[in-house]
Amino acid sequence: MGPDLRNVPLNSRRAIEAEFALQLYTAALPHLGQQRALAVLNDAIDAMATEAGQRFAVQAPGGVPSLDHFSTVLDLWQAGGALTIADIERTQSSLMFSVMRCGYMEMYTAMDIPAALHGALSCRRDEAFAAGYSQKLLLSRPQVISDGAPSCRFEFRWQG
């Protein structure tokens, strides 16, 4: 059994992962080219995020995922000032909010990680995390900061 990483702050984990991902991507470039190297990185990130969603789902009351339980993830995502979230709207079948400031994008910039990787390292995790949590949870995100938008708009819908 490996080390228990649950007590490592999420933004610290993301910094360590980003540093390694950049090195792996850079090493893969001459062998695979940009498109294939990014595809490999994306596959690994999707797998990590799906597994994280599955681990979070197990923590749901009775081990049964629900939108009520999923909504508690906002506390985790905001921990340590990683995200500034506003305009939270919660209905029986949806959770919507805006990320007004993304500490991950700021951190990746400070780490000199190319902007082309920012979305792969952070934004793409969200859909895979939601799918890992429950197939009933769908994410729509019409805009993201990593693409130059002033905020990220998250729209999670529970179907079923």
Z-matrix of the N, CA and C atoms (Angstrom, degrees):
N
C 1 1.441
C 2 1.529 1 108.41
N 3 1.335 2 116.26 1 134.26
C 4 1.458 3 121.88 2 -177.75
C 5 1.516 4 111.49 3 -79.93
N 6 1.320 5 115.58 4 -178.97
C 7 1.462 6 119.88 5 179.42
C 8 1.523 7 111.31 6 -66.52
N 9 1.311 8 115.30 7 152.57
C 10 1.463 9 121.58 8 177.62
C 11 1.530 10 108.00 9 -84.15
N 12 1.332 11 116.24 10 109.38
C 13 1.461 12 121.16 11 -176.47
C 14 1.526 13 112.75 12 -94.13
N 15 1.329 14 117.34 13 3.53
C 16 1.467 15 120.14 14 -177.13
C 17 1.517 16 112.80 15 -62.19
N 18 1.325 17 118.01 16 -26.37
C 19 1.460 18 120.48 17 -177.82
C 20 1.524 19 113.31 18 -92.72
N 21 1.320 20 117.18 19 -0.39
C 22 1.464 21 120.30 20 176.10
C 23 1.526 22 107.15 21 -82.34
N 24 1.330 23 118.12 22 124.18
C 25 1.469 24 119.75 23 179.99
C 26 1.528 25 111.03 24 -54.65
N 27 1.327 26 115.31 25 140.72
C 28 1.460 27 121.14 26 -175.16
C 29 1.527 28 112.09 27 -57.82
N 30 1.332 29 117.64 28 -41.74
C 31 1.458 30 117.69 29 -179.19
C 32 1.530 31 111.52 30 -68.01
N 33 1.317 32 118.82 31 -29.57
C 34 1.469 33 121.09 32 174.30
C 35 1.526 34 110.77 33 -68.46
N 36 1.323 35 116.37 34 -41.99
C 37 1.467 36 119.84 35 176.99
C 38 1.522 37 110.99 36 -60.90
N 39 1.338 38 116.23 37 -43.92
C 40 1.463 39 120.31 38 -178.78
C 41 1.528 40 111.09 39 -63.65
N 42 1.333 41 117.97 40 -36.08
C 43 1.470 42 120.78 41 178.14
C 44 1.525 43 110.62 42 -65.30
N 45 1.312 44 116.85 43 -44.10
C 46 1.467 45 121.22 44 179.04
C 47 1.524 46 109.90 45 -64.71
N 48 1.326 47 116.33 46 -45.76
C 49 1.470 48 120.45 47 179.06
C 50 1.528 49 111.11 48 -62.08
N 51 1.331 50 117.00 49 -41.21
C 52 1.464 51 120.71 50 -178.53
C 53 1.524 52 111.21 51 -65.27
N 54 1.311 53 116.16 52 -40.93
C 55 1.469 54 119.58 53 178.30
C 56 1.525 55 110.54 54 -61.39
N 57 1.318 56 116.91 55 -45.02
C 58 1.459 57 120.65 56 178.97
C 59 1.530 58 111.32 57 -67.80
N 60 1.329 59 116.46 58 -43.26
C 61 1.466 60 120.10 59 -179.74
C 62 1.522 61 111.08 60 -60.39
N 63 1.317 62 117.00 61 -40.40
C 64 1.468 63 119.97 62 178.61
C 65 1.525 64 110.63 63 -62.87
N 66 1.312 65 116.61 64 -43.96
C 67 1.472 66 119.77 65 179.38
C 68 1.524 67 111.29 66 -63.48
N 69 1.315 68 116.32 67 -42.22
C 70 1.464 69 120.83 68 179.43
C 71 1.531 70 110.46 69 -65.23
N 72 1.312 71 116.62 70 -46.14
C 73 1.464 72 121.85 71 178.88
C 74 1.535 73 110.19 72 -59.90
N 75 1.320 74 116.80 73 -47.17
C 76 1.464 75 121.72 74 -179.34
C 77 1.529 76 111.07 75 -61.89
N 78 1.324 77 117.04 76 -40.19
C 79 1.466 78 120.68 77 178.44
C 80 1.525 79 111.65 78 -68.58
N 81 1.325 80 116.88 79 -33.45
C 82 1.468 81 120.63 80 -177.96
C 83 1.529 82 113.00 81 -77.22
N 84 1.326 83 117.21 82 -25.73
C 85 1.468 84 120.92 83 -175.41
C 86 1.528 85 114.49 84 -51.55
N 87 1.337 86 120.03 85 -51.04
C 88 1.471 87 118.22 86 -177.36
C 89 1.534 88 113.18 87 -67.14
N 90 1.309 89 116.78 88 -22.69
C 91 1.461 90 121.34 89 -178.16
C 92 1.525 91 112.83 90 -88.98
N 93 1.332 92 115.83 91 -35.21
C 94 1.462 93 120.41 92 -171.49
C 95 1.525 94 114.33 93 -115.33
N 96 1.301 95 117.16 94 -20.62
C 97 1.455 96 120.14 95 -172.27
C 98 1.518 97 109.68 96 85.42
N 99 1.339 98 115.75 97 164.55
C 100 1.458 99 120.60 98 -173.35
C 101 1.521 100 113.44 99 -61.96
N 102 1.319 101 117.48 100 -46.55
C 103 1.465 102 120.70 101 -175.67
C 104 1.526 103 111.79 102 -64.23
N 105 1.317 104 117.69 103 -46.31
C 106 1.466 105 120.30 104 -179.05
C 107 1.522 106 112.24 105 -72.28
N 108 1.335 107 117.71 106 -35.45
C 109 1.471 108 120.47 107 177.65
C 110 1.532 109 109.70 108 -63.74
N 111 1.341 110 116.15 109 -42.02
C 112 1.461 111 119.80 110 177.90
C 113 1.527 112 110.80 111 -66.92
N 114 1.315 113 117.80 112 -36.77
C 115 1.467 114 120.88 113 178.14
C 116 1.530 115 111.06 114 -62.24
N 117 1.326 116 116.90 115 -41.31
C 118 1.470 117 120.64 116 178.04
C 119 1.526 118 109.78 117 -64.09
N 120 1.326 119 116.38 118 -44.87
C 121 1.460 120 120.57 119 178.29
C 122 1.533 121 110.57 120 -60.42
N 123 1.324 122 116.38 121 -44.82
C 124 1.468 123 120.56 122 179.21
C 125 1.523 124 111.73 123 -61.47
N 126 1.321 125 117.62 124 -41.97
C 127 1.472 126 120.59 125 178.23
C 128 1.524 127 111.27 126 -60.03
N 129 1.330 128 116.29 127 -43.57
C 130 1.465 129 120.10 128 -179.85
C 131 1.530 130 110.63 129 -65.82
N 132 1.322 131 117.33 130 -42.57
C 133 1.466 132 120.98 131 -179.92
C 134 1.523 133 110.62 132 -65.60
N 135 1.327 134 116.86 133 -41.86
C 136 1.465 135 120.07 134 177.32
C 137 1.531 136 111.07 135 -59.87
N 138 1.324 137 116.69 136 -43.39
C 139 1.467 138 120.30 137 -179.74
C 140 1.530 139 110.90 138 -63.60
N 141 1.330 140 116.84 139 -43.39
C 142 1.467 141 120.57 140 179.04
C 143 1.531 142 110.83 141 -62.46
N 144 1.331 143 116.08 142 -43.40
C 145 1.466 144 120.18 143 -177.76
C 146 1.526 145 111.56 144 -69.36
N 147 1.324 146 117.04 145 -38.50
C 148 1.470 147 120.49 146 177.49
C 149 1.525 148 110.05 147 -62.18
N 150 1.322 149 116.55 148 -44.77
C 151 1.466 150 120.83 149 178.50
C 152 1.529 151 111.09 150 -63.33
N 153 1.325 152 117.52 151 -39.12
C 154 1.468 153 120.81 152 177.52
C 155 1.522 154 110.38 153 -63.28
N 156 1.331 155 117.06 154 -41.18
C 157 1.465 156 120.83 155 177.08
C 158 1.524 157 111.40 156 -62.63
N 159 1.315 158 116.91 157 -40.24
C 160 1.470 159 121.13 158 178.28
C 161 1.527 160 110.80 159 -65.07
N 162 1.327 161 116.78 160 -41.37
C 163 1.472 162 120.01 161 177.98
C 164 1.526 163 111.06 162 -64.97
N 165 1.331 164 116.99 163 -37.30
C 166 1.465 165 120.25 164 178.44
C 167 1.529 166 110.38 165 -68.31
N 168 1.320 167 117.53 166 -37.74
C 169 1.470 168 121.84 167 179.88
C 170 1.526 169 111.44 168 -61.92
N 171 1.315 170 117.22 169 -36.51
C 172 1.467 171 121.55 170 179.96
C 173 1.531 172 110.80 171 -63.01
N 174 1.322 173 116.68 172 -25.63
C 175 1.468 174 121.43 173 -179.41
C 176 1.532 175 112.65 174 -79.70
N 177 1.326 176 117.60 175 -8.23
C 178 1.470 177 121.20 176 179.96
C 179 1.532 178 109.38 177 -63.67
N 180 1.330 179 117.68 178 148.40
C 181 1.462 180 120.45 179 177.61
C 182 1.533 181 110.80 180 -52.16
N 183 1.317 182 115.25 181 126.04
C 184 1.454 183 121.14 182 -178.53
C 185 1.519 184 112.94 183 69.15
N 186 1.337 185 116.75 184 10.15
C 187 1.457 186 120.29 185 -178.71
C 188 1.522 187 113.19 186 70.64
N 189 1.335 188 116.46 187 14.59
C 190 1.469 189 121.69 188 -177.74
C 191 1.532 190 108.77 189 -106.36
N 192 1.321 191 117.52 190 109.67
C 193 1.457 192 120.14 191 179.54
C 194 1.527 193 111.85 192 -60.14
N 195 1.328 194 114.83 193 145.97
C 196 1.467 195 121.04 194 178.04
C 197 1.522 196 108.15 195 -153.54
N 198 1.298 197 115.94 196 162.44
C 199 1.458 198 119.66 197 177.04
C 200 1.524 199 110.58 198 -66.60
N 201 1.335 200 116.54 199 -34.70
C 202 1.465 201 119.22 200 176.86
C 203 1.519 202 110.62 201 -58.22
N 204 1.317 203 116.69 202 -48.51
C 205 1.459 204 119.76 203 179.26
C 206 1.519 205 110.96 204 -67.22
N 207 1.319 206 117.21 205 -44.51
C 208 1.456 207 119.94 206 -178.94
C 209 1.528 208 110.97 207 -56.74
N 210 1.312 209 117.58 208 -36.29
C 211 1.463 210 122.17 209 -178.84
C 212 1.528 211 112.31 210 -58.59
N 213 1.314 212 117.47 211 -24.92
C 214 1.463 213 120.66 212 179.74
C 215 1.521 214 112.17 213 -69.73
N 216 1.331 215 117.58 214 -12.91
C 217 1.460 216 120.95 215 179.94
C 218 1.527 217 111.21 216 -64.22
N 219 1.337 218 117.41 217 -22.27
C 220 1.461 219 120.04 218 -179.72
C 221 1.524 220 111.96 219 -59.26
N 222 1.326 221 117.07 220 -35.73
C 223 1.465 222 120.30 221 177.12
C 224 1.522 223 110.62 222 -63.36
N 225 1.308 224 116.74 223 -44.06
C 226 1.458 225 121.75 224 178.65
C 227 1.527 226 110.61 225 -63.12
N 228 1.319 227 116.77 226 -44.77
C 229 1.462 228 120.96 227 -177.55
C 230 1.524 229 112.79 228 -67.49
N 231 1.336 230 117.92 229 -27.09
C 232 1.460 231 121.03 230 179.85
C 233 1.527 232 113.01 231 -89.88
N 234 1.325 233 117.32 232 -10.82
C 235 1.463 234 121.68 233 -175.87
C 236 1.524 235 111.08 234 -55.45
N 237 1.304 236 114.90 235 140.57
C 238 1.459 237 120.50 236 177.58
C 239 1.520 238 113.99 237 68.86
N 240 1.338 239 116.68 238 14.94
C 241 1.456 240 120.31 239 -179.72
C 242 1.512 241 114.05 240 73.78
N 243 1.348 242 116.76 241 19.68
C 244 1.464 243 120.00 242 -177.26
C 245 1.523 244 112.10 243 -62.43
N 246 1.323 245 117.04 244 -40.03
C 247 1.462 246 121.67 245 179.74
C 248 1.520 247 109.21 246 -133.50
N 249 1.308 248 115.46 247 148.84
C 250 1.460 249 121.37 248 169.22
C 251 1.520 250 106.35 249 -110.60
N 252 1.326 251 115.67 250 113.88
C 253 1.465 252 122.18 251 -174.05
C 254 1.524 253 109.51 252 -109.95
N 255 1.334 254 115.60 253 138.65
C 256 1.466 255 121.72 254 179.33
C 257 1.524 256 109.28 255 -141.38
N 258 1.318 257 115.12 256 174.62
C 259 1.472 258 122.50 257 175.06
C 260 1.532 259 112.45 258 54.31
N 261 1.323 260 116.48 259 45.72
C 262 1.463 261 120.87 260 -179.89
C 263 1.529 262 108.87 261 -74.98
N 264 1.312 263 115.33 262 126.16
C 265 1.463 264 122.25 263 176.46
C 266 1.519 265 107.63 264 -125.97
N 267 1.326 266 116.25 265 127.72
C 268 1.460 267 121.04 266 -178.10
C 269 1.518 268 108.80 267 -127.56
N 270 1.329 269 116.88 268 125.30
C 271 1.452 270 121.97 269 172.79
C 272 1.520 271 106.98 270 -120.97
N 273 1.313 272 115.60 271 -175.87
C 274 1.461 273 119.82 272 179.96
C 275 1.529 274 112.09 273 -62.97
N 276 1.336 275 116.67 274 -29.60
C 277 1.462 276 119.24 275 -175.54
C 278 1.525 277 113.59 276 -124.39
N 279 1.338 278 118.22 277 10.87
C 280 1.467 279 118.28 278 -179.83
C 281 1.524 280 112.37 279 -148.18
N 282 1.307 281 113.92 280 155.10
C 283 1.453 282 123.74 281 173.28
C 284 1.519 283 105.82 282 -135.15
N 285 1.324 284 116.03 283 118.38
C 286 1.458 285 120.42 284 -179.36
C 287 1.522 286 109.03 285 -129.54
N 288 1.320 287 115.75 286 144.24
C 289 1.453 288 120.88 287 178.87
C 290 1.520 289 109.13 288 -163.93
N 291 1.321 290 114.56 289 168.04
C 292 1.463 291 121.11 290 177.09
C 293 1.519 292 109.13 291 -119.11
N 294 1.305 293 115.96 292 137.60
C 295 1.465 294 121.96 293 170.74
C 296 1.523 295 105.72 294 -94.62
N 297 1.313 296 115.25 295 113.43
C 298 1.461 297 120.76 296 -175.97
C 299 1.530 298 111.75 297 -89.07
N 300 1.313 299 116.08 298 -26.58
C 301 1.461 300 122.46 299 178.25
C 302 1.514 301 108.24 300 -143.06
N 303 1.316 302 115.20 301 130.91
C 304 1.467 303 119.88 302 179.87
C 305 1.525 304 109.44 303 -115.52
N 306 1.300 305 115.06 304 106.97
C 307 1.461 306 120.89 305 178.10
C 308 1.515 307 112.84 306 -63.63
N 309 1.325 308 116.86 307 -24.67
C 310 1.466 309 119.42 308 178.93
C 311 1.524 310 110.71 309 -67.29
N 312 1.330 311 116.87 310 -43.64
C 313 1.464 312 119.73 311 178.38
C 314 1.527 313 109.89 312 -62.58
N 315 1.324 314 116.62 313 -40.98
C 316 1.464 315 121.23 314 177.51
C 317 1.525 316 110.64 315 -63.11
N 318 1.324 317 116.56 316 -43.48
C 319 1.453 318 121.07 317 -179.15
C 320 1.524 319 110.99 318 -64.98
N 321 1.331 320 117.45 319 -45.19
C 322 1.463 321 120.34 320 -179.79
C 323 1.523 322 111.02 321 -61.79
N 324 1.326 323 116.64 322 -38.50
C 325 1.466 324 120.48 323 177.10
C 326 1.527 325 110.24 324 -63.45
N 327 1.330 326 116.50 325 -45.37
C 328 1.467 327 121.01 326 179.28
C 329 1.530 328 111.62 327 -63.72
N 330 1.328 329 116.49 328 -28.76
C 331 1.470 330 121.37 329 178.93
C 332 1.523 331 112.11 330 -84.31
N 333 1.318 332 117.94 331 2.34
C 334 1.475 333 123.54 332 -177.54
C 335 1.521 334 112.72 333 61.07
N 336 1.313 335 116.07 334 32.63
C 337 1.469 336 120.31 335 174.50
C 338 1.519 337 107.13 336 -81.70
N 339 1.322 338 117.85 337 130.69
C 340 1.467 339 119.94 338 -178.25
C 341 1.533 340 111.81 339 -55.28
N 342 1.324 341 115.74 340 138.03
C 343 1.467 342 121.55 341 -178.41
C 344 1.518 343 111.63 342 -55.64
N 345 1.327 344 117.43 343 -29.60
C 346 1.468 345 121.08 344 -179.86
C 347 1.530 346 112.10 345 -63.41
N 348 1.327 347 117.46 346 -19.55
C 349 1.470 348 120.84 347 -179.85
C 350 1.529 349 112.83 348 -96.50
N 351 1.317 350 118.27 349 -13.29
C 352 1.467 351 120.68 350 -175.16
C 353 1.527 352 112.07 351 -56.02
N 354 1.312 353 117.08 352 -49.05
C 355 1.462 354 120.32 353 -179.46
C 356 1.519 355 112.56 354 -62.41
N 357 1.325 356 116.13 355 -38.79
C 358 1.467 357 120.36 356 179.30
C 359 1.522 358 110.85 357 -65.61
N 360 1.319 359 116.52 358 -40.28
C 361 1.463 360 120.53 359 -175.93
C 362 1.520 361 113.18 360 -74.25
N 363 1.320 362 117.25 361 -23.97
C 364 1.454 363 118.78 362 -174.42
C 365 1.523 364 112.89 363 -128.61
N 366 1.300 365 117.65 364 -62.10
C 367 1.470 366 121.94 365 -170.90
C 368 1.525 367 113.43 366 -59.66
N 369 1.315 368 116.80 367 -42.19
C 370 1.464 369 118.49 368 -175.26
C 371 1.531 370 112.33 369 -68.90
N 372 1.317 371 117.79 370 -15.89
C 373 1.463 372 121.23 371 178.51
C 374 1.527 373 112.21 372 -62.76
N 375 1.321 374 116.24 373 -33.06
C 376 1.458 375 120.97 374 -169.24
C 377 1.525 376 113.42 375 -61.61
N 378 1.320 377 117.05 376 -45.48
C 379 1.467 378 119.69 377 -179.31
C 380 1.525 379 111.16 378 -66.77
N 381 1.325 380 117.09 379 -42.07
C 382 1.460 381 120.39 380 178.75
C 383 1.530 382 111.32 381 -66.77
N 384 1.326 383 116.97 382 -37.66
C 385 1.464 384 120.82 383 176.57
C 386 1.524 385 109.94 384 -61.02
N 387 1.335 386 116.34 385 -46.68
C 388 1.466 387 120.68 386 179.75
C 389 1.524 388 111.02 387 -62.05
N 390 1.325 389 117.34 388 -43.41
C 391 1.470 390 120.87 389 179.52
C 392 1.531 391 110.71 390 -65.13
N 393 1.320 392 117.11 391 -37.21
C 394 1.467 393 120.26 392 177.01
C 395 1.521 394 111.52 393 -67.45
N 396 1.316 395 116.00 394 -34.20
C 397 1.465 396 120.04 395 179.60
C 398 1.527 397 110.49 396 -67.19
N 399 1.327 398 117.23 397 -49.65
C 400 1.466 399 121.42 398 178.37
C 401 1.522 400 109.63 399 -165.74
N 402 1.312 401 115.53 400 140.29
C 403 1.458 402 120.40 401 175.04
C 404 1.529 403 111.50 402 -68.07
N 405 1.327 404 116.50 403 -13.48
C 406 1.469 405 120.80 404 178.31
C 407 1.527 406 112.16 405 -81.82
N 408 1.331 407 116.93 406 -11.63
C 409 1.458 408 121.45 407 -175.93
C 410 1.526 409 109.93 408 -99.12
N 411 1.327 410 115.78 409 119.05
C 412 1.462 411 121.48 410 -179.18
C 413 1.522 412 109.46 411 -115.32
N 414 1.315 413 116.08 412 141.59
C 415 1.461 414 121.71 413 -179.86
C 416 1.512 415 110.34 414 -115.77
N 417 1.309 416 114.84 415 133.21
C 418 1.454 417 122.35 416 169.67
C 419 1.519 418 105.69 417 -122.14
N 420 1.316 419 116.05 418 131.98
C 421 1.467 420 119.48 419 179.64
C 422 1.524 421 107.98 420 -138.39
N 423 1.333 422 116.70 421 94.23
C 424 1.461 423 120.44 422 -173.83
C 425 1.524 424 114.74 423 -69.48
N 426 1.325 425 118.20 424 -19.50
C 427 1.463 426 119.31 425 179.39
C 428 1.518 427 110.16 426 -152.28
N 429 1.351 428 115.00 427 149.83
C 430 1.458 429 120.95 428 178.86
C 431 1.526 430 110.33 429 -138.52
N 432 1.296 431 114.82 430 149.33
C 433 1.462 432 121.75 431 179.31
C 434 1.522 433 110.55 432 -61.73
N 435 1.331 434 117.32 433 -37.60
C 436 1.464 435 119.90 434 -177.50
C 437 1.527 436 112.93 435 -63.63
N 438 1.327 437 116.95 436 -18.41
C 439 1.470 438 120.91 437 175.61
C 440 1.528 439 112.02 438 -96.67
N 441 1.341 440 116.79 439 6.89
C 442 1.451 441 120.60 440 177.66
C 443 1.519 442 115.57 441 100.43
N 444 1.335 443 117.77 442 -0.58
C 445 1.468 444 120.45 443 178.50
C 446 1.533 445 109.35 444 -72.24
N 447 1.324 446 117.65 445 155.43
C 448 1.471 447 119.94 446 179.46
C 449 1.528 448 113.25 447 -71.82
N 450 1.335 449 116.74 448 -17.79
C 451 1.467 450 121.44 449 179.16
C 452 1.522 451 108.95 450 -155.95
N 453 1.320 452 114.62 451 167.85
C 454 1.465 453 120.95 452 173.56
C 455 1.522 454 106.76 453 -106.78
N 456 1.295 455 117.00 454 130.78
C 457 1.468 456 120.53 455 177.53
C 458 1.516 457 107.79 456 -107.45
N 459 1.324 458 116.53 457 118.29
C 460 1.457 459 123.26 458 178.68
C 461 1.513 460 109.14 459 -102.50
N 462 1.331 461 116.57 460 133.25
C 463 1.455 462 122.44 461 175.76
C 464 1.524 463 108.11 462 -133.66
N 465 1.323 464 115.01 463 98.34
C 466 1.468 465 121.56 464 177.30
C 467 1.517 466 108.25 465 -94.18
N 468 1.317 467 116.15 466 134.08
C 469 1.470 468 121.72 467 178.12
C 470 1.525 469 108.66 468 -125.99
N 471 1.327 470 114.88 469 134.57
C 472 1.470 471 121.61 470 177.49
C 473 1.521 472 107.33 471 -98.58
N 474 1.312 473 116.94 472 121.04
C 475 1.461 474 120.96 473 -179.60
C 476 1.514 475 109.35 474 -114.61
N 477 1.330 476 114.64 475 124.43
C 478 1.451 477 117.78 476 176.71
C 479 1.426 478 115.45 477 129.88
